[in-house]
Amino acid sequence: MIRTVVPRCMLIFLLGGLIVLLGFPMGCTKASAPSQAIATGNAPAIQISYFHRTVRCPSCIKIEELAKQTVEETFGGELAAGRMAWRSLNLDDAENAHFEKDYKLTAQSVVVSEMRGDKEIRWKNLEKVWDLLEDDLAFKKYVQDEVRSFSETS
């Protein structure tokens, strides 16, 4: 009995690993709703983007959830007025792949950009989101402070 169970377990394990390596999503969440519209014209607008892959770990999902929640709670007025927008983009989608090089991304990231019309003026990667992942309050304060500071200098 053990002689047949062990090989079957190994086969299941290997097939599962192969599925993960090939990038087939296994119970992963999809990207959040499409981005909100940013006001057009020459007035500066702030775009907050979360960049992720198709297959995401619980930490990646938590970063998106905390960052989005923080932006919506702190900057609701700016979001509603179109002076600020949140978006979640999958880097594995062909139309988003260029962002990896544009922003020199090495992991799932939150990036804040200043936009004037369709042109990006400047950007900042909020690199400490990974360091603060285990402390929700510190994470939220960091995102609030960085977005506020970035938007005040535009």
Beta strands, then each sheet from edge to edge (+ up, - down):
strand 1: 44-52
strand 2: 84-90
strand 3: 109-116
strand 4: 119-125
sheet 1: 2+ 1+ 3- 4+
end
